[in-house]
Amino acid sequence: MPPRSKQAERNAERRAAKKGAKEADEQDGEPAAEPSGGFAERAQALVLGSVIVETAPLIPDLVQEGIAIIKGEKNTCAAKSCSQ
């Protein structure tokens, strides 16, 4: 058999270590922790907790304020901070 490369030997060692760790986990007899809830519940929780959902109610006010600034109806500077 031809000599194996160092990389192949390292990969084989990693696979053996992984396999040994996996077998040790299975021998413990404790089942893996099952995730609570299904995919739909987790997805819903992620979406409802996202920044977009939390800031969405503010968007109409921000848009109206931006339009007012562009039209010149609203001044963005505080009285002391801007020099005009």
Protein Blocks (a to p, Z undefined) as FASTA:
>chain_A
ZZddfklmmmmmmmmmmmmmmmmmmmnopacdddehifklmmmmmmmmpmklmmmmmmmm
mmmmmmmmmnopacfbdfklpcZZ
